[in-house]
Amino acid sequence: MFLFKLISYLPLWVLYIFTDVVYLIGYHVLKYRQKVIFENLAYSFPEKSEAERKAIAKKFFRTLTDSFAETLKFYTIDKKELARMLQIKGGNMLSKRVENGETVIMVSGHFINWEAFVVGFNALVDSRLETTYSQLSNKTFNNLMMAIRGRFGGTLVEKSSFSRNFLEKRKVPRIIGLAADQRPGKSEKRYTARFMNRETAFFEGPEKLAKRYGYAVFYVKMERPKRGHYIISYQLMSEPPYSQDEPNSITDEFIRRTEKGIREQPEIYLWSHNRWK
């Protein structure tokens, strides 16, 4: 942990030099997960040529390796430098709802750099975020990610403890952040819909919670205008009263917005994840 902390004090442009090397080795030599990446892109963008999809793959892999440097930098970054990296839009709307006694659900897709929206929200918005996480098998890396995500406050809830934690704190106004494009586990209820030209299973948790308890749902829109800079917009996606005649309306709107974000900037979506296996 000490070594990671020491390295994180380096300027971001220096850390990018290291990740440039990782990009060259990972993409051109080891060809890391290229089969999965190219297959996902082929299904998602059949209208594009192979050369166009290859260009997206290369941009994606460079963006992915850049995110390693950025995430490590979050370990020691101060709020002033973080504010130069991140432009936050709409965060105070969520804060006001919590101040008024509401619980709000925040949903996001796996857009790079998803760690930025957790760290940035807790550092630069007048509220704190409760997020779920899956424990990593490597203890050192798990402790590192816990330290980074909890750097500016907020609450981290291990995925297996989510239901118990939710029931214990059900009457406590707060903001609950969920990655809503993950593949559901075998025991989880699922909703199947068309997503990026394939039938895709989505877990129903965010929609069920929102409609059962009357929570508003905000969508996290991620943009990367240039290296080391992000625009993170927290957009109201749905709020009560909810119609019982539209059982999957929130998930459908999440899918629509996520697809739109992917098509606008495909290189920042996590194509190396085998989402459709």
Secondary structure per residue as TSV (DSSP state, phi and psi in degrees):
chain	resnum	aa	ss	phi	psi
A	1	M	-	360.0	-38.7
A	2	F	H	-62.3	-40.7
A	3	L	H	-64.0	-43.7
A	4	F	H	-61.2	-41.2
A	5	K	H	-65.3	-41.0
A	6	L	H	-62.3	-45.9
A	7	I	H	-63.8	-35.6
A	8	S	H	-67.1	-16.3
A	9	Y	T	-74.8	-15.2
A	10	L	S	-64.4	148.9
A	11	P	-	-59.5	151.9
A	12	L	H	-60.7	-36.3
A	13	W	H	-64.9	-29.9
A	14	V	H	-72.6	-43.0
A	15	L	H	-61.5	-33.8
A	16	Y	H	-64.4	-29.5
A	17	I	H	-62.2	-43.1
A	18	F	H	-63.6	-43.2
A	19	T	H	-74.0	-22.3
A	20	D	H	-61.9	-39.9
A	21	V	H	-67.0	-42.7
A	22	V	H	-59.7	-41.0
A	23	Y	H	-60.3	-48.4
A	24	L	I	-61.3	-43.9
A	25	I	I	-72.4	-46.8
A	26	G	I	-65.6	-42.4
A	27	Y	I	-85.0	-47.6
A	28	H	I	-89.5	-26.5
A	29	V	I	-103.0	-60.0
A	30	L	S	-78.8	-20.6
A	31	K	-	52.7	49.3
A	32	Y	T	-56.6	118.5
A	33	R	T	51.3	28.7
A	34	Q	H	-65.1	-33.6
A	35	K	H	-60.7	-45.7
A	36	V	H	-65.2	-45.0
A	37	I	H	-60.0	-51.1
A	38	F	H	-66.4	-35.8
A	39	E	H	-66.5	-44.4
A	40	N	H	-61.5	-41.8
A	41	L	H	-68.6	-37.0
A	42	A	H	-63.9	-42.3
A	43	Y	H	-68.3	-40.2
A	44	S	H	-77.4	-30.3
A	45	F	-	-130.5	63.7
A	46	P	T	-65.1	-21.3
A	47	E	T	-77.3	-14.5
A	48	K	S	-90.1	153.7
A	49	S	-	-75.7	165.1
A	50	E	H	-60.6	-37.4
A	51	A	H	-64.5	-39.6
A	52	E	H	-66.7	-41.2
A	53	R	H	-67.4	-36.3
A	54	K	H	-64.6	-38.0
A	55	A	H	-64.0	-40.5
A	56	I	H	-63.1	-42.8
A	57	A	H	-60.1	-42.6
A	58	K	H	-66.8	-42.9
A	59	K	H	-63.6	-41.4
A	60	F	H	-59.8	-47.3
A	61	F	H	-65.5	-36.1
A	62	R	H	-67.5	-39.9
A	63	T	H	-64.1	-41.3
A	64	L	H	-60.8	-47.5
A	65	T	H	-69.0	-34.0
A	66	D	H	-58.4	-37.1
A	67	S	H	-64.9	-25.7
A	68	F	H	-62.8	-45.3
A	69	A	H	-64.4	-44.5
A	70	E	H	-63.9	-44.2
A	71	T	H	-64.5	-41.0
A	72	L	H	-64.4	-38.3
A	73	K	H	-62.1	-31.9
A	74	F	T	-61.8	-17.4
A	75	Y	T	-62.5	-35.2
A	76	T	T	-128.0	1.8
A	77	I	-	-63.0	146.0
A	78	D	-	-96.3	168.5
A	79	K	H	-64.2	-33.0
A	80	K	H	-65.1	-46.3
A	81	E	H	-68.7	-37.2
A	82	L	H	-62.9	-38.6
A	83	A	H	-65.7	-26.6
A	84	R	H	-74.5	-29.2
A	85	M	H	-80.6	-36.2
A	86	L	E	-118.2	131.1
A	87	Q	E	-106.1	114.4
A	88	I	E	-98.8	129.3
A	89	K	E	-123.7	127.9
A	90	G	S	87.6	2.6
A	91	G	H	-63.0	-36.0
A	92	N	H	-70.3	-20.9
A	93	M	H	-61.6	-39.7
A	94	L	H	-69.7	-41.5
A	95	S	H	-58.9	-42.4
A	96	K	H	-64.4	-36.6
A	97	R	H	-65.3	-41.3
A	98	V	H	-65.2	-41.3
A	99	E	H	-59.7	-30.1
A	100	N	T	-87.5	8.7
A	101	G	T	90.9	12.9
A	102	E	-	-94.6	152.3
A	103	T	-	-102.2	137.4
A	104	V	E	-123.8	141.1
A	105	I	E	-102.6	133.7
A	106	M	E	-115.4	126.0
A	107	V	E	-118.7	145.3
A	108	S	E	-143.0	159.7
A	109	G	-	-97.8	176.1
A	110	H	S	-86.3	73.2
A	111	F	B	-100.3	140.7
A	112	I	S	-81.2	134.4
A	113	N	-	-105.7	106.4
A	114	W	H	-64.2	-23.8
A	115	E	H	-66.2	-27.0
A	116	A	H	-65.0	-36.0
A	117	F	H	-72.6	-30.0
A	118	V	H	-71.9	-53.0
A	119	V	H	-64.2	-44.9
A	120	G	H	-63.9	-40.2
A	121	F	H	-63.5	-48.9
A	122	N	H	-65.5	-29.2
A	123	A	H	-86.8	-35.6
A	124	L	H	-115.2	-1.9
A	125	V	S	-117.4	149.2
A	126	D	S	-81.0	42.9
A	127	S	S	-153.8	171.4
A	128	R	-	-122.2	152.3
A	129	L	E	-106.5	138.5
A	130	E	E	-103.4	119.0
A	131	T	E	-124.8	150.9
A	132	T	E	-94.2	155.8
A	133	Y	E	-148.7	157.5
A	134	S	-	-104.4	125.7
A	135	Q	-	-64.1	132.9
A	136	L	-	-80.9	148.7
A	137	S	S	-70.5	-30.7
A	138	N	S	-83.6	117.0
A	139	K	H	-62.4	-40.0
A	140	T	H	-63.0	-48.2
A	141	F	H	-68.9	-33.6
A	142	N	H	-63.5	-45.0
A	143	N	H	-65.0	-37.1
A	144	L	H	-62.7	-47.8
A	145	M	H	-67.3	-34.8
A	146	M	H	-63.6	-41.4
A	147	A	H	-65.9	-40.6
A	148	I	H	-67.5	-48.8
A	149	R	H	-67.1	-30.0
A	150	G	T	-97.2	11.0
A	151	R	T	-56.3	-44.2
A	152	F	T	-108.9	27.1
A	153	G	-	97.9	-161.0
A	154	G	-	90.0	171.7
A	155	T	E	-122.2	133.0
A	156	L	E	-108.7	124.9
A	157	V	E	-119.9	120.8
A	158	E	E	-63.8	139.7
A	159	K	G	-51.5	-42.1
A	160	S	G	-69.0	-16.8
A	161	S	G	-100.2	3.0
A	162	F	H	-59.7	-49.2
A	163	S	H	-60.9	-45.6
A	164	R	H	-63.9	-44.3
A	165	N	H	-62.7	-40.7
A	166	F	H	-62.5	-46.2
A	167	L	H	-65.1	-37.7
A	168	E	H	-66.0	-32.9
A	169	K	T	-112.3	19.9
A	170	R	T	-56.8	-33.0
A	171	K	T	-94.2	6.2
A	172	V	S	-94.2	116.9
A	173	P	-	-62.9	129.9
A	174	R	-	-165.8	177.3
A	175	I	E	-113.7	121.8
A	176	I	E	-107.2	117.5
A	177	G	E	-97.4	129.1
A	178	L	E	-133.5	136.8
A	179	A	E	-84.0	106.7
A	180	A	T	-92.1	0.4
A	181	D	T	-104.7	12.8
A	182	Q	S	-73.6	152.3
A	183	R	-	-71.7	130.1
A	184	P	-	-65.3	149.5
A	185	G	-	-72.8	166.9
A	186	K	T	-60.3	-31.9
A	187	S	T	-89.7	-4.7
A	188	E	S	-91.6	143.8
A	189	K	-	-66.3	145.3
A	190	R	E	-137.5	156.8
A	191	Y	E	-125.2	128.8
A	192	T	E	-103.2	129.4
A	193	A	E	-146.3	167.0
A	194	R	E	-79.1	123.9
A	195	F	E	-141.1	119.0
A	196	M	T	51.3	47.1
A	197	N	T	72.6	14.9
A	198	R	E	-137.8	149.1
A	199	E	E	-67.8	126.3
A	200	T	E	-134.6	137.1
A	201	A	E	-90.1	133.8
A	202	F	E	-123.1	140.9
A	203	F	E	-80.5	147.2
A	204	E	-	-93.0	3.3
A	205	G	H	-51.8	-55.4
A	206	P	H	-57.8	-43.1
A	207	E	H	-66.7	-43.7
A	208	K	H	-62.2	-43.9
A	209	L	H	-64.2	-46.1
A	210	A	H	-60.2	-44.8
A	211	K	H	-78.4	-32.9
A	212	R	H	-71.0	-39.8
A	213	Y	H	-107.7	1.0
A	214	G	T	73.4	42.4
A	215	Y	-	-95.0	144.3
A	216	A	E	-76.3	152.1
A	217	V	E	-122.2	128.3
A	218	F	E	-110.3	143.9
A	219	Y	E	-102.9	138.2
A	220	V	E	-96.3	110.7
A	221	K	E	-97.4	123.6
A	222	M	E	-109.7	131.3
A	223	E	E	-130.9	147.2
A	224	R	E	-127.0	87.0
A	225	P	E	-66.5	-30.2
A	226	K	E	-160.3	171.4
A	227	R	T	-58.2	128.7
A	228	G	T	81.0	7.6
A	229	H	E	-133.4	138.0
A	230	Y	E	-135.2	146.2
A	231	I	E	-111.9	119.2
A	232	I	E	-116.6	113.6
A	233	S	E	-110.5	128.0
A	234	Y	E	-100.4	107.5
A	235	Q	E	-112.7	131.5
A	236	L	E	-63.3	123.5
A	237	M	E	-106.5	-38.2
A	238	S	E	-161.0	153.6
A	239	E	-	-154.5	156.9
A	240	P	S	-67.0	158.6
A	241	P	S	-78.8	143.4
A	242	Y	-	-99.9	143.1
A	243	S	-	-85.4	133.9
A	244	Q	T	-75.5	-10.9
A	245	D	T	-83.5	-6.8
A	246	E	-	-124.0	78.4
A	247	P	T	-63.9	-23.9
A	248	N	T	-123.4	26.7
A	249	S	H	-62.7	-38.2
A	250	I	H	-70.5	-44.7
A	251	T	H	-64.8	-40.3
A	252	D	H	-61.8	-39.9
A	253	E	H	-69.5	-36.9
A	254	F	H	-60.9	-44.4
A	255	I	H	-61.2	-44.8
A	256	R	H	-60.4	-45.5
A	257	R	H	-69.7	-37.2
A	258	T	H	-66.5	-43.8
A	259	E	H	-59.8	-43.0
A	260	K	H	-60.4	-44.3
A	261	G	H	-63.5	-39.0
A	262	I	H	-63.9	-44.2
A	263	R	H	-70.7	-29.3
A	264	E	H	-72.4	-37.6
A	265	Q	S	-147.6	75.6
A	266	P	G	-63.4	-25.0
A	267	E	G	-71.7	-10.6
A	268	I	G	-100.4	4.3
A	269	Y	B	-91.0	151.7
A	270	L	-	-81.8	81.0
A	271	W	T	-73.7	-18.0
A	272	S	T	-78.2	-9.6
A	273	H	S	-82.9	130.6
A	274	N	-	-81.9	69.6
A	275	R	T	-63.6	-30.7
A	276	W	T	-106.7	17.2
A	277	K	-	-70.4	360.0
